[in-house]
Amino acid sequence: VVPGETALAFYKAKNPTDKPIIGISTYNVVPFEAGQYFNKIQCFCFEEQRLNPQEEVDMPVFFYIDPEFAEDPKMAKVDLITLSYTFFEAKEGQNLPLPGYH
């Protein structure tokens, strides 16, 4: 991905069980210092997703890397940014905190 240009990625999720699952995904950016330059335009994260038994879905993420990434001397040796997601089963009455908000 070229900093400043938008990109679209898809993450595959599968419910391997025989019961429907409702869950929430959180994301992580590595290296941590590059996270400030990662900007999601549209994402499935932090929204409940329902997966029926044995269902497999592609979940889109529309994003860009801030062009200032290329100007930051601390990012000079960073040539790989990894975006990963963790899917948590939602529990009734449980809310996940949003990062950076207290």
Biopython code that builds the backbone (N, CA, C, O; Angstrom):
import numpy as np
from Bio.PDB.StructureBuilder import StructureBuilder

atoms = [
    (1, "VAL", "N", (0.854, -1.179, 0.000)),
    (1, "VAL", "CA", (0.000, 0.000, 0.000)),
    (1, "VAL", "C", (0.892, 1.232, 0.000)),
    (1, "VAL", "O", (1.812, 1.335, 0.812)),
    (2, "VAL", "N", (0.631, 2.144, -0.885)),
    (2, "VAL", "CA", (1.380, 3.397, -0.954)),
    (2, "VAL", "C", (0.737, 4.396, 0.012)),
    (2, "VAL", "O", (-0.473, 4.614, -0.054)),
    (3, "PRO", "N", (1.524, 5.010, 0.911)),
    (3, "PRO", "CA", (0.936, 5.989, 1.830)),
    (3, "PRO", "C", (0.137, 7.051, 1.068)),
    (3, "PRO", "O", (0.584, 7.597, 0.059)),
    (4, "GLY", "N", (-1.056, 7.317, 1.589)),
    (4, "GLY", "CA", (-1.948, 8.300, 0.987)),
    (4, "GLY", "C", (-2.979, 7.695, 0.051)),
    (4, "GLY", "O", (-4.000, 8.325, -0.225)),
    (5, "GLU", "N", (-2.737, 6.485, -0.446)),
    (5, "GLU", "CA", (-3.691, 5.838, -1.342)),
    (5, "GLU", "C", (-4.597, 4.907, -0.541)),
    (5, "GLU", "O", (-4.149, 4.243, 0.393)),
    (6, "THR", "N", (-5.873, 4.864, -0.915)),
    (6, "THR", "CA", (-6.791, 3.975, -0.223)),
    (6, "THR", "C", (-6.591, 2.534, -0.676)),
    (6, "THR", "O", (-6.117, 2.268, -1.781)),
    (7, "ALA", "N", (-6.961, 1.621, 0.201)),
    (7, "ALA", "CA", (-6.838, 0.198, -0.101)),
    (7, "ALA", "C", (-8.027, -0.536, 0.509)),
    (7, "ALA", "O", (-8.633, -0.077, 1.477)),
    (8, "LEU", "N", (-8.339, -1.666, -0.070)),
    (8, "LEU", "CA", (-9.420, -2.501, 0.413)),
    (8, "LEU", "C", (-8.861, -3.902, 0.673)),
    (8, "LEU", "O", (-8.244, -4.510, -0.201)),
    (9, "ALA", "N", (-9.085, -4.396, 1.875)),
    (9, "ALA", "CA", (-8.639, -5.744, 2.238)),
    (9, "ALA", "C", (-9.841, -6.516, 2.770)),
    (9, "ALA", "O", (-10.798, -5.930, 3.275)),
    (10, "PHE", "N", (-9.776, -7.834, 2.647)),
    (10, "PHE", "CA", (-10.853, -8.684, 3.151)),
    (10, "PHE", "C", (-10.275, -9.696, 4.129)),
    (10, "PHE", "O", (-9.238, -10.310, 3.879)),
    (11, "TYR", "N", (-10.969, -9.853, 5.243)),
    (11, "TYR", "CA", (-10.614, -10.858, 6.236)),
    (11, "TYR", "C", (-11.692, -11.919, 6.221)),
    (11, "TYR", "O", (-12.883, -11.607, 6.226)),
    (12, "LYS", "N", (-11.277, -13.164, 6.202)),
    (12, "LYS", "CA", (-12.220, -14.276, 6.178)),
    (12, "LYS", "C", (-12.501, -14.714, 7.614)),
    (12, "LYS", "O", (-11.585, -14.893, 8.418)),
    (13, "ALA", "N", (-13.780, -14.881, 7.915)),
    (13, "ALA", "CA", (-14.193, -15.374, 9.228)),
    (13, "ALA", "C", (-15.099, -16.579, 9.014)),
    (13, "ALA", "O", (-15.940, -16.588, 8.114)),
    (14, "LYS", "N", (-14.916, -17.597, 9.856)),
    (14, "LYS", "CA", (-15.741, -18.796, 9.739)),
    (14, "LYS", "C", (-16.200, -19.238, 11.118)),
    (14, "LYS", "O", (-15.433, -19.239, 12.081)),
    (15, "ASN", "N", (-17.450, -19.608, 11.186)),
    (15, "ASN", "CA", (-18.000, -20.190, 12.403)),
    (15, "ASN", "C", (-17.983, -21.707, 12.218)),
    (15, "ASN", "O", (-18.835, -22.241, 11.510)),
    (16, "PRO", "N", (-17.042, -22.407, 12.833)),
    (16, "PRO", "CA", (-16.930, -23.852, 12.634)),
    (16, "PRO", "C", (-17.879, -24.667, 13.519)),
    (16, "PRO", "O", (-17.842, -25.897, 13.508)),
    (17, "THR", "N", (-18.727, -23.976, 14.282)),
    (17, "THR", "CA", (-19.605, -24.682, 15.218)),
    (17, "THR", "C", (-20.973, -24.954, 14.594)),
    (17, "THR", "O", (-21.253, -24.551, 13.465)),
    (18, "ASP", "N", (-21.811, -25.644, 15.357)),
    (18, "ASP", "CA", (-23.173, -25.925, 14.906)),
    (18, "ASP", "C", (-24.185, -24.967, 15.532)),
    (18, "ASP", "O", (-25.392, -25.204, 15.479)),
    (19, "LYS", "N", (-23.676, -23.872, 16.130)),
    (19, "LYS", "CA", (-24.545, -22.856, 16.739)),
    (19, "LYS", "C", (-24.199, -21.485, 16.168)),
    (19, "LYS", "O", (-23.043, -21.243, 15.818)),
    (20, "PRO", "N", (-25.174, -20.583, 16.067)),
    (20, "PRO", "CA", (-24.856, -19.221, 15.641)),
    (20, "PRO", "C", (-23.993, -18.527, 16.694)),
    (20, "PRO", "O", (-24.127, -18.779, 17.892)),
    (21, "ILE", "N", (-23.120, -17.665, 16.233)),
    (21, "ILE", "CA", (-22.248, -16.899, 17.132)),
    (21, "ILE", "C", (-22.394, -15.422, 16.792)),
    (21, "ILE", "O", (-22.397, -15.035, 15.624)),
    (22, "ILE", "N", (-22.514, -14.611, 17.824)),
    (22, "ILE", "CA", (-22.487, -13.165, 17.655)),
    (22, "ILE", "C", (-21.233, -12.686, 18.351)),
    (22, "ILE", "O", (-21.000, -12.996, 19.519)),
    (23, "GLY", "N", (-20.424, -11.926, 17.626)),
    (23, "GLY", "CA", (-19.159, -11.490, 18.197)),
    (23, "GLY", "C", (-18.755, -10.113, 17.734)),
    (23, "GLY", "O", (-19.412, -9.492, 16.898)),
    (24, "ILE", "N", (-17.659, -9.653, 18.298)),
    (24, "ILE", "CA", (-17.094, -8.340, 18.004)),
    (24, "ILE", "C", (-15.614, -8.534, 17.722)),
    (24, "ILE", "O", (-14.942, -9.313, 18.397)),
    (25, "SER", "N", (-15.114, -7.827, 16.729)),
    (25, "SER", "CA", (-13.695, -7.903, 16.386)),
    (25, "SER", "C", (-12.971, -6.646, 16.839)),
    (25, "SER", "O", (-13.494, -5.536, 16.734)),
    (26, "THR", "N", (-11.764, -6.840, 17.342)),
    (26, "THR", "CA", (-10.877, -5.724, 17.648)),
    (26, "THR", "C", (-9.653, -5.874, 16.757)),
    (26, "THR", "O", (-9.341, -6.971, 16.295)),
    (27, "TYR", "N", (-8.964, -4.765, 16.519)),
    (27, "TYR", "CA", (-7.811, -4.827, 15.618)),
    (27, "TYR", "C", (-6.531, -4.446, 16.336)),
    (27, "TYR", "O", (-6.542, -3.847, 17.412)),
    (28, "ASN", "N", (-5.423, -4.817, 15.700)),
    (28, "ASN", "CA", (-4.099, -4.499, 16.206)),
    (28, "ASN", "C", (-3.196, -4.176, 15.015)),
    (28, "ASN", "O", (-3.279, -4.821, 13.970)),
    (29, "VAL", "N", (-2.339, -3.178, 15.181)),
    (29, "VAL", "CA", (-1.379, -2.789, 14.148)),
    (29, "VAL", "C", (0.029, -2.992, 14.697)),
    (29, "VAL", "O", (0.344, -2.543, 15.799)),
    (30, "VAL", "N", (0.874, -3.673, 13.919)),
    (30, "VAL", "CA", (2.264, -3.923, 14.295)),
    (30, "VAL", "C", (3.149, -3.461, 13.148)),
    (30, "VAL", "O", (2.866, -3.815, 12.003)),
    (31, "PRO", "N", (4.203, -2.691, 13.388)),
    (31, "PRO", "CA", (4.678, -2.249, 14.695)),
    (31, "PRO", "C", (3.742, -1.196, 15.298)),
    (31, "PRO", "O", (3.105, -0.420, 14.587)),
    (32, "PHE", "N", (3.684, -1.197, 16.617)),
    (32, "PHE", "CA", (2.790, -0.315, 17.359)),
    (32, "PHE", "C", (2.927, 1.139, 16.923)),
    (32, "PHE", "O", (1.922, 1.835, 16.786)),
    (33, "GLU", "N", (4.157, 1.611, 16.701)),
    (33, "GLU", "CA", (4.394, 3.018, 16.354)),
    (33, "GLU", "C", (3.768, 3.397, 15.014)),
    (33, "GLU", "O", (3.497, 4.574, 14.775)),
    (34, "ALA", "N", (3.535, 2.430, 14.147)),
    (34, "ALA", "CA", (2.920, 2.722, 12.848)),
    (34, "ALA", "C", (1.411, 2.877, 12.960)),
    (34, "ALA", "O", (0.769, 3.386, 12.042)),
    (35, "GLY", "N", (0.843, 2.441, 14.079)),
    (35, "GLY", "CA", (-0.600, 2.495, 14.270)),
    (35, "GLY", "C", (-1.188, 3.888, 14.134)),
    (35, "GLY", "O", (-2.327, 4.038, 13.692)),
    (36, "GLN", "N", (-0.425, 4.908, 14.507)),
    (36, "GLN", "CA", (-0.938, 6.274, 14.418)),
    (36, "GLN", "C", (-1.156, 6.709, 12.975)),
    (36, "GLN", "O", (-1.877, 7.676, 12.726)),
    (37, "TYR", "N", (-0.549, 6.016, 12.027)),
    (37, "TYR", "CA", (-0.672, 6.366, 10.615)),
    (37, "TYR", "C", (-1.718, 5.520, 9.888)),
    (37, "TYR", "O", (-2.036, 5.782, 8.728)),
    (38, "PHE", "N", (-2.246, 4.515, 10.567)),
    (38, "PHE", "CA", (-3.237, 3.636, 9.960)),
    (38, "PHE", "C", (-4.621, 4.233, 10.176)),
    (38, "PHE", "O", (-5.023, 4.458, 11.318)),
    (39, "ASN", "N", (-5.354, 4.492, 9.098)),
    (39, "ASN", "CA", (-6.670, 5.119, 9.181)),
    (39, "ASN", "C", (-7.721, 4.247, 8.504)),
    (39, "ASN", "O", (-7.652, 3.991, 7.301)),
    (40, "LYS", "N", (-8.696, 3.795, 9.294)),
    (40, "LYS", "CA", (-9.797, 3.020, 8.745)),
    (40, "LYS", "C", (-10.882, 3.975, 8.257)),
    (40, "LYS", "O", (-11.296, 4.877, 8.985)),
    (41, "ILE", "N", (-11.335, 3.776, 7.036)),
    (41, "ILE", "CA", (-12.449, 4.550, 6.499)),
    (41, "ILE", "C", (-13.745, 3.804, 6.780)),
    (41, "ILE", "O", (-14.746, 4.398, 7.180)),
    (42, "GLN", "N", (-13.712, 2.498, 6.566)),
    (42, "GLN", "CA", (-14.862, 1.647, 6.848)),
    (42, "GLN", "C", (-14.342, 0.299, 7.324)),
    (42, "GLN", "O", (-13.439, -0.280, 6.720)),
    (43, "CYS", "N", (-14.925, -0.196, 8.419)),
    (43, "CYS", "CA", (-14.416, -1.424, 9.023)),
    (43, "CYS", "C", (-15.538, -2.145, 9.754)),
    (43, "CYS", "O", (-16.489, -1.522, 10.226)),
    (44, "PHE", "N", (-15.419, -3.440, 9.839)),
    (44, "PHE", "CA", (-16.373, -4.266, 10.566)),
    (44, "PHE", "C", (-16.081, -4.305, 12.060)),
    (44, "PHE", "O", (-16.902, -4.792, 12.836)),
    (45, "CYS", "N", (-14.936, -3.804, 12.469)),
    (45, "CYS", "CA", (-14.532, -3.930, 13.866)),
    (45, "CYS", "C", (-15.417, -3.078, 14.787)),
    (45, "CYS", "O", (-15.978, -2.060, 14.381)),
    (46, "PHE", "N", (-15.517, -3.526, 16.015)),
    (46, "PHE", "CA", (-16.300, -2.889, 17.078)),
    (46, "PHE", "C", (-17.795, -2.877, 16.794)),
    (46, "PHE", "O", (-18.545, -2.166, 17.463)),
    (47, "GLU", "N", (-18.242, -3.662, 15.800)),
    (47, "GLU", "CA", (-19.669, -3.818, 15.533)),
    (47, "GLU", "C", (-19.989, -5.303, 15.655)),
    (47, "GLU", "O", (-19.217, -6.150, 15.207)),
    (48, "GLU", "N", (-21.122, -5.612, 16.259)),
    (48, "GLU", "CA", (-21.492, -7.020, 16.391)),
    (48, "GLU", "C", (-21.706, -7.648, 15.023)),
    (48, "GLU", "O", (-22.333, -7.062, 14.140)),
    (49, "GLN", "N", (-21.175, -8.844, 14.871)),
    (49, "GLN", "CA", (-21.319, -9.625, 13.644)),
    (49, "GLN", "C", (-21.935, -10.964, 14.022)),
    (49, "GLN", "O", (-21.531, -11.599, 14.997)),
    (50, "ARG", "N", (-22.910, -11.377, 13.240)),
    (50, "ARG", "CA", (-23.526, -12.691, 13.471)),
    (50, "ARG", "C", (-23.022, -13.649, 12.402)),
    (50, "ARG", "O", (-23.068, -13.356, 11.207)),
    (51, "LEU", "N", (-22.539, -14.801, 12.861)),
    (51, "LEU", "CA", (-22.116, -15.866, 11.965)),
    (51, "LEU", "C", (-22.979, -17.090, 12.270)),
    (51, "LEU", "O", (-22.977, -17.598, 13.392)),
    (52, "ASN", "N", (-23.707, -17.552, 11.271)),
    (52, "ASN", "CA", (-24.535, -18.740, 11.425)),
    (52, "ASN", "C", (-23.650, -19.993, 11.447)),
    (52, "ASN", "O", (-22.472, -19.920, 11.096)),
    (53, "PRO", "N", (-24.202, -21.131, 11.853)),
    (53, "PRO", "CA", (-23.407, -22.358, 11.902)),
    (53, "PRO", "C", (-22.740, -22.657, 10.562)),
    (53, "PRO", "O", (-23.384, -22.639, 9.513)),
    (54, "GLN", "N", (-21.454, -22.929, 10.620)),
    (54, "GLN", "CA", (-20.636, -23.271, 9.445)),
    (54, "GLN", "C", (-20.526, -22.141, 8.411)),
    (54, "GLN", "O", (-19.974, -22.353, 7.332)),
    (55, "GLU", "N", (-21.033, -20.966, 8.720)),
    (55, "GLU", "CA", (-20.976, -19.845, 7.766)),
    (55, "GLU", "C", (-19.556, -19.289, 7.673)),
    (55, "GLU", "O", (-18.841, -19.196, 8.670)),
    (56, "GLU", "N", (-19.170, -18.926, 6.461)),
    (56, "GLU", "CA", (-17.879, -18.285, 6.205)),
    (56, "GLU", "C", (-18.156, -16.995, 5.442)),
    (56, "GLU", "O", (-18.859, -17.005, 4.432)),
    (57, "VAL", "N", (-17.607, -15.893, 5.924)),
    (57, "VAL", "CA", (-17.853, -14.598, 5.301)),
    (57, "VAL", "C", (-16.539, -13.850, 5.086)),
    (57, "VAL", "O", (-15.560, -14.071, 5.798)),
    (58, "ASP", "N", (-16.535, -12.964, 4.095)),
    (58, "ASP", "CA", (-15.425, -12.041, 3.879)),
    (58, "ASP", "C", (-15.829, -10.699, 4.468)),
    (58, "ASP", "O", (-16.889, -10.163, 4.144)),
    (59, "MET", "N", (-14.983, -10.161, 5.333)),
    (59, "MET", "CA", (-15.269, -8.886, 5.995)),
    (59, "MET", "C", (-14.306, -7.832, 5.457)),
    (59, "MET", "O", (-13.090, -7.981, 5.577)),
    (60, "PRO", "N", (-14.851, -6.759, 4.862)),
    (60, "PRO", "CA", (-13.995, -5.755, 4.232)),
    (60, "PRO", "C", (-13.481, -4.689, 5.203)),
    (60, "PRO", "O", (-14.141, -4.330, 6.178)),
    (61, "VAL", "N", (-12.293, -4.204, 4.901)),
    (61, "VAL", "CA", (-11.691, -3.069, 5.602)),
    (61, "VAL", "C", (-11.190, -2.116, 4.525)),
    (61, "VAL", "O", (-10.352, -2.480, 3.701)),
    (62, "PHE", "N", (-11.707, -0.899, 4.541)),
    (62, "PHE", "CA", (-11.301, 0.142, 3.604)),
    (62, "PHE", "C", (-10.429, 1.110, 4.401)),
    (62, "PHE", "O", (-10.885, 1.650, 5.409)),
    (63, "PHE", "N", (-9.188, 1.343, 3.976)),
    (63, "PHE", "CA", (-8.249, 2.088, 4.807)),
    (63, "PHE", "C", (-7.207, 2.820, 3.959)),
    (63, "PHE", "O", (-7.145, 2.662, 2.740)),
    (64, "TYR", "N", (-6.392, 3.624, 4.645)),
    (64, "TYR", "CA", (-5.211, 4.225, 4.024)),
    (64, "TYR", "C", (-4.157, 4.456, 5.092)),
    (64, "TYR", "O", (-4.460, 4.548, 6.281)),
    (65, "ILE", "N", (-2.922, 4.547, 4.646)),
    (65, "ILE", "CA", (-1.801, 4.909, 5.517)),
    (65, "ILE", "C", (-1.562, 6.403, 5.301)),
    (65, "ILE", "O", (-1.378, 6.848, 4.168)),
    (66, "ASP", "N", (-1.564, 7.165, 6.376)),
    (66, "ASP", "CA", (-1.364, 8.615, 6.292)),
    (66, "ASP", "C", (-0.062, 8.916, 5.557)),
    (66, "ASP", "O", (0.962, 8.295, 5.842)),
    (67, "PRO", "N", (-0.085, 9.862, 4.612)),
    (67, "PRO", "CA", (1.132, 10.197, 3.865)),
    (67, "PRO", "C", (2.288, 10.674, 4.756)),
    (67, "PRO", "O", (3.451, 10.584, 4.360)),
    (68, "GLU", "N", (1.975, 11.176, 5.950)),
    (68, "GLU", "CA", (3.031, 11.622, 6.870)),
    (68, "GLU", "C", (3.905, 10.456, 7.335)),
    (68, "GLU", "O", (5.008, 10.662, 7.842)),
    (69, "PHE", "N", (3.403, 9.230, 7.159)),
    (69, "PHE", "CA", (4.189, 8.039, 7.488)),
    (69, "PHE", "C", (5.549, 8.090, 6.785)),
    (69, "PHE", "O", (6.581, 7.797, 7.389)),
    (70, "ALA", "N", (5.538, 8.466, 5.503)),
    (70, "ALA", "CA", (6.769, 8.482, 4.694)),
    (70, "ALA", "C", (7.737, 9.579, 5.133)),
    (70, "ALA", "O", (8.924, 9.515, 4.814)),
    (71, "GLU", "N", (7.247, 10.580, 5.857)),
    (71, "GLU", "CA", (8.089, 11.698, 6.301)),
    (71, "GLU", "C", (8.636, 11.509, 7.716)),
    (71, "GLU", "O", (9.519, 12.251, 8.145)),
    (72, "ASP", "N", (8.120, 10.528, 8.433)),
    (72, "ASP", "CA", (8.523, 10.319, 9.822)),
    (72, "ASP", "C", (9.829, 9.529, 9.862)),
    (72, "ASP", "O", (9.865, 8.374, 9.438)),
    (73, "PRO", "N", (10.913, 10.149, 10.374)),
    (73, "PRO", "CA", (12.208, 9.450, 10.434)),
    (73, "PRO", "C", (12.156, 8.153, 11.249)),
    (73, "PRO", "O", (12.932, 7.232, 10.992)),
    (74, "LYS", "N", (11.243, 8.072, 12.232)),
    (74, "LYS", "CA", (11.119, 6.851, 13.039)),
    (74, "LYS", "C", (10.541, 5.690, 12.228)),
    (74, "LYS", "O", (10.665, 4.532, 12.626)),
    (75, "MET", "N", (9.917, 5.995, 11.104)),
    (75, "MET", "CA", (9.313, 4.957, 10.261)),
    (75, "MET", "C", (10.207, 4.585, 9.080)),
    (75, "MET", "O", (9.814, 3.769, 8.246)),
    (76, "ALA", "N", (11.396, 5.168, 8.997)),
    (76, "ALA", "CA", (12.280, 4.972, 7.844)),
    (76, "ALA", "C", (12.603, 3.497, 7.575)),
    (76, "ALA", "O", (12.734, 3.096, 6.419)),
    (77, "LYS", "N", (12.730, 2.698, 8.624)),
    (77, "LYS", "CA", (13.086, 1.290, 8.435)),
    (77, "LYS", "C", (11.869, 0.363, 8.436)),
    (77, "LYS", "O", (12.008, -0.856, 8.334)),
    (78, "VAL", "N", (10.680, 0.949, 8.551)),
    (78, "VAL", "CA", (9.462, 0.139, 8.555)),
    (78, "VAL", "C", (9.004, -0.067, 7.122)),
    (78, "VAL", "O", (8.618, 0.883, 6.442)),
    (79, "ASP", "N", (9.049, -1.309, 6.666)),
    (79, "ASP", "CA", (8.569, -1.596, 5.313)),
    (79, "ASP", "C", (7.436, -2.619, 5.324)),
    (79, "ASP", "O", (6.974, -3.059, 4.270)),
    (80, "LEU", "N", (6.991, -2.995, 6.531)),
    (80, "LEU", "CA", (5.887, -3.929, 6.659)),
    (80, "LEU", "C", (5.029, -3.520, 7.850)),
    (80, "LEU", "O", (5.527, -3.376, 8.966)),
    (81, "ILE", "N", (3.743, -3.337, 7.601)),
    (81, "ILE", "CA", (2.767, -3.067, 8.660)),
    (81, "ILE", "C", (1.771, -4.215, 8.633)),
    (81, "ILE", "O", (1.226, -4.548, 7.581)),
    (82, "THR", "N", (1.536, -4.817, 9.790)),
    (82, "THR", "CA", (0.606, -5.934, 9.882)),
    (82, "THR", "C", (-0.649, -5.493, 10.613)),
    (82, "THR", "O", (-0.588, -4.968, 11.724)),
    (83, "LEU", "N", (-1.784, -5.714, 9.974)),
    (83, "LEU", "CA", (-3.086, -5.450, 10.573)),
    (83, "LEU", "C", (-3.719, -6.801, 10.879)),
    (83, "LEU", "O", (-3.886, -7.630, 9.984)),
    (84, "SER", "N", (-4.071, -7.023, 12.141)),
    (84, "SER", "CA", (-4.696, -8.292, 12.514)),
    (84, "SER", "C", (-5.965, -8.019, 13.316)),
    (84, "SER", "O", (-6.152, -6.940, 13.878)),
    (85, "TYR", "N", (-6.818, -9.018, 13.348)),
    (85, "TYR", "CA", (-8.091, -8.911, 14.065)),
    (85, "TYR", "C", (-8.257, -10.097, 14.995)),
    (85, "TYR", "O", (-7.801, -11.203, 14.706)),
    (86, "THR", "N", (-8.919, -9.849, 16.121)),
    (86, "THR", "CA", (-9.293, -10.894, 17.058)),
    (86, "THR", "C", (-10.805, -10.822, 17.226)),
    (86, "THR", "O", (-11.362, -9.756, 17.485)),
    (87, "PHE", "N", (-11.461, -11.969, 17.074)),
    (87, "PHE", "CA", (-12.913, -12.053, 17.178)),
    (87, "PHE", "C", (-13.278, -12.582, 18.551)),
    (87, "PHE", "O", (-12.838, -13.663, 18.942)),
    (88, "PHE", "N", (-14.088, -11.817, 19.291)),
    (88, "PHE", "CA", (-14.540, -12.204, 20.618)),
    (88, "PHE", "C", (-16.031, -12.473, 20.572)),
    (88, "PHE", "O", (-16.792, -11.693, 19.999)),
    (89, "GLU", "N", (-16.449, -13.576, 21.176)),
    (89, "GLU", "CA", (-17.880, -13.829, 21.259)),
    (89, "GLU", "C", (-18.504, -12.798, 22.197)),
    (89, "GLU", "O", (-18.017, -12.581, 23.306)),
    (90, "ALA", "N", (-19.582, -12.167, 21.742)),
    (90, "ALA", "CA", (-20.268, -11.151, 22.551)),
    (90, "ALA", "C", (-21.066, -11.845, 23.646)),
    (90, "ALA", "O", (-21.726, -12.857, 23.413)),
    (91, "LYS", "N", (-20.990, -11.289, 24.819)),
    (91, "LYS", "CA", (-21.770, -11.790, 25.941)),
    (91, "LYS", "C", (-22.843, -10.751, 26.244)),
    (91, "LYS", "O", (-22.582, -9.550, 26.190)),
    (92, "GLU", "N", (-24.032, -11.208, 26.558)),
    (92, "GLU", "CA", (-25.123, -10.286, 26.837)),
    (92, "GLU", "C", (-24.739, -9.326, 27.957)),
    (92, "GLU", "O", (-24.278, -9.746, 29.019)),
    (93, "GLY", "N", (-24.934, -8.026, 27.708)),
    (93, "GLY", "CA", (-24.631, -7.003, 28.702)),
    (93, "GLY", "C", (-23.167, -6.616, 28.776)),
    (93, "GLY", "O", (-22.806, -5.764, 29.587)),
    (94, "GLN", "N", (-22.309, -7.214, 27.957)),
    (94, "GLN", "CA", (-20.875, -6.908, 27.983)),
    (94, "GLN", "C", (-20.536, -5.987, 26.817)),
    (94, "GLN", "O", (-20.891, -6.271, 25.672)),
    (95, "ASN", "N", (-19.858, -4.897, 27.104)),
    (95, "ASN", "CA", (-19.398, -3.978, 26.075)),
    (95, "ASN", "C", (-17.884, -3.915, 26.100)),
    (95, "ASN", "O", (-17.284, -3.801, 27.170)),
    (96, "LEU", "N", (-17.253, -3.988, 24.924)),
    (96, "LEU", "CA", (-15.810, -3.837, 24.855)),
    (96, "LEU", "C", (-15.473, -2.359, 24.834)),
    (96, "LEU", "O", (-16.151, -1.588, 24.153)),
    (97, "PRO", "N", (-14.440, -1.939, 25.563)),
    (97, "PRO", "CA", (-14.056, -0.524, 25.550)),
    (97, "PRO", "C", (-13.417, -0.168, 24.203)),
    (97, "PRO", "O", (-12.714, -0.981, 23.602)),
    (98, "LEU", "N", (-13.670, 1.045, 23.746)),
    (98, "LEU", "CA", (-13.024, 1.531, 22.537)),
    (98, "LEU", "C", (-11.624, 2.001, 22.889)),
    (98, "LEU", "O", (-11.443, 2.650, 23.919)),
    (99, "PRO", "N", (-10.628, 1.695, 22.065)),
    (99, "PRO", "CA", (-9.268, 2.115, 22.393)),
    (99, "PRO", "C", (-9.157, 3.629, 22.440)),
    (99, "PRO", "O", (-9.733, 4.327, 21.606)),
    (100, "GLY", "N", (-8.426, 4.126, 23.404)),
    (100, "GLY", "CA", (-8.172, 5.562, 23.506)),
    (100, "GLY", "C", (-9.273, 6.347, 24.199)),
    (100, "GLY", "O", (-9.138, 7.553, 24.406)),
    (101, "TYR", "N", (-10.350, 5.683, 24.555)),
    (101, "TYR", "CA", (-11.453, 6.367, 25.240)),
    (101, "TYR", "C", (-11.583, 5.796, 26.638)),
    (101, "TYR", "O", (-11.682, 4.581, 26.810)),
    (102, "HIS", "N", (-11.585, 6.664, 27.635)),
    (102, "HIS", "CA", (-11.679, 6.189, 29.025)),
    (102, "HIS", "C", (-12.895, 6.796, 29.681)),
    (102, "HIS", "O", (-13.162, 6.529, 30.852)),
]
sb = StructureBuilder()
sb.init_structure("model")
sb.init_model(0)
sb.init_chain("A")
sb.init_seg("    ")
for serial, (resi, resn, name, xyz) in enumerate(atoms, 1):
    if name == "N":
        sb.init_residue(resn, " ", resi, " ")
    sb.init_atom(name, np.array(xyz, "f"), 0.0, 1.0, " ", f" {name:<3s}", serial, name[0])
structure = sb.get_structure()
